[in-house]
Amino acid sequence: MRNPTLMTDEDRWLAVLARDPRADAQFVFAVQTTGIFCRPSCRARHALRKNVRFYPDAHHAIQAGFRPCKRCMPDKRDPQEQKLAKVEHACRLLEQDASLTLEKLAQQVAMSPFHFHRLFKSITGMTPKAWQQAARSQRLRTALAQGDKVTDAVLAAGFPDSSSYYRKANDALGMTAKQYRKGDAAVRYAIDDCSLGRCLVAESERGICAILLGDNDAELAEELATVFPKAEHAPLDDAFAQRIHQVIASIDNRAVPLALPLDIRGTAFQQRVWQALRNIPCGETASYQQVAQAIGQPNAVRAVAGACAANTLAIVIPCHRVVRNDGALSGYRWGTERKALLLKREAKRQEG
């Protein structure tokens, strides 16, 4: 749709009342009683028409003595880019060891706590607190994998004290730190051929915890080590070999259900995304936007894409069924060629 040409002040005022973003590149409006100028799409409360003046751009409004609105940032080139930059800066702050309150964090990016919290969640799909907890949990996993004592790992990760961590253990790791370390050490894997190349299957005491695809055994082992540093290559004894073959049979033919327990590890947000992926019927696809809507967070498209990329259970959690809005293939952890092959195979099965 073409942008409207706003020739008169009356046209401009109607665009302000409609908060029409198409008018943002055509003019700014200033409020005499506050001394502030805004974009037409600004969400701030409307002033009385008699107090409003119009200017062709921010430069003219500043010359007339008005200040730019901190909410819509009419003096900035791209407001959306500015918002993304604020959230990205906040993410880096939250990933540091120091604890930050919402008020201090909002102050760092020059926003009110309310508007910052809403913006952050709309872009990342998580609250600032949840993002901070996820960062702490990742530091904790790293410390535990390196063999640090549980208490030292908890404090080094940024949790104020041990009791603070243990109250959030289920959300952070899905188990206690001792169980996590033991489970990591108990992970074993094997690599075998499948119709998509080489397939690494790993299992913990709780079930299948990784299914990775590739062409090179060494690279597959390195990929697994980023998630389970202490995982060990295991000989294919009868029982273990049977489970590996069950996984590969299910990968090669989706009509064969995988009747093995799964050990699915991820943040609460990732778990919601992965469940939504498993709800996509075989032979169908969904866009990242549709997945975000399915979990009740339509603005968390980037976070959904991140959760898809973090999936370590290929095919079983079918992140290959997520495509771009225009239906084109997007990135896939194990290569777009495999993604195309999987979708083609599933579509044929539905036609049959």
DOVOZA-410857 format. One record per residue (C-alpha): x, y, z; residue in one letter. Coordinates in steps of 0.25 Angstrom, whole numbers, padded with zeros to 4 digits, always signed. Each point is the difference from the previous one (the first is absolute). Example, Ala and Ser with C-alpha at 12.3 -4.5 7.8 and 13.67 -1.06 7.14 Angstrom:
BEGIN
+0049-0018+0031a +0006+0014-0002s 
! end
This chain:
BEGIN
+0000+0000+0000m +0005+0014-0004r +0003+0010+0011n -0011+0011+0000p +0004+0014-0004t -0003+0009+0011l -0001+0014-0006m -0008+0008+0011t +0001+0001+0015d -0014-0006+0001e +0005-0013-0008d +0012+0000+0010r -0009+0001+0012w -0008-0012-0005l +0012-0008-0002a +0005+0004+0015v -0014-0005+0005l +0001-0013-0008a +0015-0001+0005r +0003-0004-0015d +0014-0005-0001p +0000+0003-0015r +0000+0015+0004a +0013-0001+0008d +0009+0003-0011a -0008+0012-0004q -0001+0009+0012f +0001+0002+0015v -0009+0007+0009f +0003+0008+0013a -0008+0003+0012v +0001+0014+0005q -0004-0003+0014t +0011-0011+0002t +0011+0005-0009g +0001-0014-0006i -0001-0004-0015f -0004-0014-0004c -0002-0009-0012r -0015-0001-0005p +0000-0015+0005s +0004+0003+0014c -0008-0007+0010r +0000+0011+0010a -0013+0006+0004r -0005+0010-0010h +0001+0015+0003a -0011+0010-0003l +0000+0004-0015r +0001+0015+0004k +0014-0003+0006n +0006-0008-0011v +0009+0005-0011r +0006-0007-0012f +0014+0000-0006y +0006-0007-0012p +0010-0007+0008d +0008-0001+0014a +0010+0010-0004h -0011+0011-0002h -0007-0004+0013a +0013+0001+0008i +0004+0014-0006q -0014+0004+0004a +0004-0004+0015g -0007-0013+0002f +0006-0013+0006r -0001-0014-0006p -0009-0009+0006c +0008-0011+0008k -0011-0010-0003r -0001+0000-0016c +0014+0007-0002m -0004+0008-0012p +0014+0006-0001d +0005-0015-0003k +0001-0005-0014r -0007-0014+0003d -0008-0001+0013p -0001-0015-0002q +0015-0002-0001e +0002+0009+0012q -0010-0009+0008k +0008-0012-0004l +0013+0006+0004a -0006+0004+0014k -0004-0015+0002v +0013-0005-0005e +0008+0009+0009h -0010-0005+0012a +0003-0014-0004c +0015+0002+0001r -0002+0006+0014l -0009-0011+0005l +0011-0010-0004e +0010+0006+0009q +0002-0005+0014d -0005+0012+0007a -0015+0000+0004s -0009+0011-0006l -0014+0004+0004t -0010+0004-0011l +0001+0014+0004e +0015+0001-0001k +0000-0008-0013l -0011+0010-0006a +0008+0012+0004q +0012-0006-0007q -0008+0001-0013v -0007+0013+0003a -0014-0006+0001m -0011-0002+0010s +0000-0013+0007p -0014-0003-0005f +0003+0003-0014h +0014-0007+0000f -0006-0013+0006h -0011+0000-0011r +0010+0003-0011l +0010-0010+0005f -0010-0012+0001k -0006+0004-0014s +0013-0002-0007i +0007-0011+0008t -0013-0008+0004g +0006+0000+0015m -0001+0010+0011t +0014+0006+0004p +0000-0008+0013k -0002-0013-0008a +0011+0004-0010w +0009+0003+0012q -0003-0014+0006q +0003-0007-0013a +0013+0007-0001a +0003-0004+0015r -0004-0014-0003s +0009-0001-0012q +0012+0005+0008r -0004-0010+0010l +0000-0012-0010r +0014+0005-0005t +0005+0000+0014a -0005-0014+0004l +0005-0005-0013a +0014+0005+0003q -0001-0008+0014g -0002+0012+0009d -0006-0003+0014k -0015+0002+0000v +0000+0012+0010t +0012+0007-0008d -0007-0003-0013a -0013+0006+0006v +0006+0013+0005l +0009+0002-0013a -0012-0001-0008a -0006+0012+0007g -0010-0006+0009f +0000+0008+0013p +0001-0013+0008d -0002-0015+0000s -0015+0001+0005s -0003+0010-0011s +0005-0009-0010y -0007-0013+0005y -0013+0007+0000r +0001+0002-0015k +0007-0014-0003a -0011-0006-0008n -0001+0012-0009d +0015+0002-0002a +0004-0015-0002l -0012-0008+0002g +0007-0007+0011m +0010+0003+0012t +0014+0004-0004a +0005-0014+0006k -0010-0007-0009q +0004+0008-0012y +0015-0003+0002r -0003-0014+0002k -0009-0001-0012g +0010+0007-0009d +0011-0010+0004a -0010-0011-0003a -0003+0004-0014v +0005-0010-0011r -0001+0001-0015y +0002-0008-0012a +0000+0004-0015i -0006-0008-0011d -0005+0002-0015d -0014+0005-0003c -0007+0005-0012s +0005+0014+0002l +0014-0003+0002g +0007-0003+0013r -0008+0000+0013c +0004+0002+0014l -0009-0005+0011v +0003+0003+0015a -0008-0005+0012e +0001+0003+0015s -0006-0007+0011e -0014+0007-0003r +0000-0003-0015g +0004+0004-0014i +0006+0014+0002c +0006+0003-0013a -0001-0004-0015i +0009+0007-0009l +0002-0001-0015l +0013+0003-0008g +0010-0006-0010d +0012-0001+0010n +0001-0008+0012d +0010+0009+0007a -0008+0013-0003e -0012-0007+0006l +0007-0004+0013a +0005+0014+0001e -0014+0006-0002e -0005-0010+0011l +0012+0005+0010a -0006+0014-0001t -0012-0005+0007v +0005-0012+0008f +0015+0002+0002p +0002-0013+0008k -0008-0009-0010a +0007-0013-0004e +0000-0008-0012h -0005-0014+0003a +0001-0013-0006p -0013-0005-0006l -0004-0011+0010d -0013-0007-0003d -0010+0009+0007a +0007+0013-0003f +0001-0004-0015a -0015-0004+0000q -0004+0014+0005r +0010+0007-0010i -0007-0008-0012h -0014+0004+0005q +0004+0014-0001v +0006-0001-0014i -0012-0008-0004a -0009+0011+0004s +0008+0010-0007i +0001-0007-0013d -0015-0003+0001n -0009+0010+0008r -0011-0011-0001a +0008-0007+0010v -0003+0006+0014p +0011+0002+0010l -0004-0007+0012a +0012+0004+0009l +0000+0010+0011p +0006+0013-0003l +0009+0009+0008d -0004+0014-0005i +0009+0011+0006r -0003+0015-0002g -0005+0012+0006t -0015+0002+0003a -0001+0008-0012f +0007-0010-0009q -0008-0011+0005q -0013+0007-0004r +0005+0003-0014v +0005-0015-0001w -0014-0005+0004q -0006+0009-0010a +0009-0006-0011l -0004-0014+0004r -0015+0005-0002n +0003+0003-0015i -0006-0012-0008p +0010-0008-0009c -0001+0005-0014g -0003+0014+0004e +0008+0013+0004t -0002+0012+0008a +0007+0013+0000s +0008+0006+0012y -0011+0010+0001q -0010-0011+0001q +0008-0007+0011v +0001+0012+0008a -0015+0002-0001q -0002-0014+0004a +0007+0002+0013i -0007+0013+0003g +0012+0009-0003q -0002+0005-0014p +0011+0010+0001n +0010-0010+0004a +0004-0004-0014v +0015+0001+0002r +0000-0007+0013a -0008-0011-0007v +0011-0001-0010a +0010-0001+0011g -0007-0011+0006a -0001-0008-0013c +0015+0002-0002a +0003-0005+0015a -0008-0013-0003n +0009-0013+0002t -0010-0010-0004l -0001+0000-0015a -0013-0005-0006i -0006-0004+0013v -0002+0015+0003i -0003+0004-0014p +0007+0013-0002c +0001-0003-0015h -0015+0003-0001r +0002+0015+0003v +0002+0009-0012v +0000+0014-0003r -0013+0008-0002n +0001-0001-0015d +0001-0015+0001g +0015+0000-0004a +0010-0008+0008l +0008+0006+0010s +0012-0004+0008g +0001-0014+0006y +0010-0005+0010r +0003-0012-0008w +0000+0007-0014g -0011+0005-0009t +0002-0012-0010e -0004-0010+0011r -0012+0009+0004k -0005+0000-0015a +0002-0015-0001l -0008-0002+0013l -0012+0009-0004l +0000-0006-0014k -0001-0014+0007r -0011+0004+0010e -0008+0006-0011a +0001-0012-0009k -0004-0009+0012r -0013+0009+0002q -0003-0001-0015e +0001-0015+0001g 
! end
